[in-house]
Amino acid sequence: MLRWGCIGTGDISHRVISDLRSTGAETIAVWGRSSDRAVEFARKHRIAVSSGDLSSILARDDIDIVYVATPAHTHTAIALEAIDAGKHVLIEKPISTSASDAEKLFSRARAAGRFLMEAMWMRFNPLHVEVLDRVQRGELGEISSVRAGFGTPFHARPGKARPEDAGSVLRDRGIYPVTLAHWFLGTPHIVRAQGVISEGVDLSGHATLEQNEGGFAQIAWSGTEFLDLSAAVSGARGWVTLESMFWAGSDAYFHAGSAERIFQSPEHLHHPRSGNGYGPMLRAVADAVASGQLEHPWHNAETTISVTRTLDRILTDISSSSR
């Protein structure tokens, strides 16, 4: 079993470390910007060591891998330090705040022989695994469009959308619709986006990601209001709807096959979530590291950098139109 270090004490760390315990892995130590919060986190999750000194955590020989869940603008620097300290790294999404930084991270990890992955847990959700497999087998025919949105009015949460923390609702929530579009359509050739920027922070927006061959994705994200939290993937033979919350859901409906299946009785796919839903990703990381892989083939450097580059393009388009 991998021995883990947790870097960050926010809400997401609590959920991930809880699921990590259920896999049988051990969390050796936790670091937090606030030593008091680190102590409380360690007490809650029965972790032996807590510290406000990052270097001391990364220097420990009894830690194989670290999970980085700090504000996004700190991901690159912390991950580089962890790689240089000989640790494998799992970074909470977004992996970085630019594609150039993502490239730097994967380059450094490869050179050091360390595993690196963005924690895109959606890719390992059993529901998404089945849907993607069936679509790739051609059950929906050639895919022509993707529709997805993630909007909830909680942008004021600390560390999520503050200018001083390089906040971005697109990178925090819009990353899921963009990632979904990349799975089924690939990297877009044309990006058209509009959005709202306030004090340097993108608060909401919508975009069309277009392919030269005619395929397109319509995506939206918001930190100021609710959006439909479902998603759909459509093709020549039918479509599949991923129920709300599509990135973490348990249910989908396949409208394909007979006329009855398409219009009246779509096939219901159901994969009940275990724990907080991070277990499949955490087990996949452990298996990849155990087999000597430096990237996971389901969510590797190419995929991560491509999505990050699209996020960069969207923000550039929004910034240009907001001037």
Secondary structure, DSSP 8 states (H G I E B T S, - for coil): --EEEEE--SHHHHHHHHHHHHTT-EEEEEE-SSHHHHHHHHHHHT-SEEES-HHHHHT-TT--EEEE-S-GGGHHHHHHHHHHTT-EEEEESSS-SSHHHHHHHHHHHHHHT--EEEE-GGGG-HHHHHHHHHHHTTTT-SEEEEEEEEE-S-TTSTTTS-GGGT--HIIIIIHHHHHHHHHHH-S-SEEEEEEEEETTEEEEEEEEEE-TTS-EEEEEEESSS-----EEEEETTEEEEE-SSTTT-SEEEEEESSHHHHHT--EEEE----TTS-HHHHHHHHHHHHTT-SSBTTB-HHHHHHHHHHHHHHHHHHHHHH-
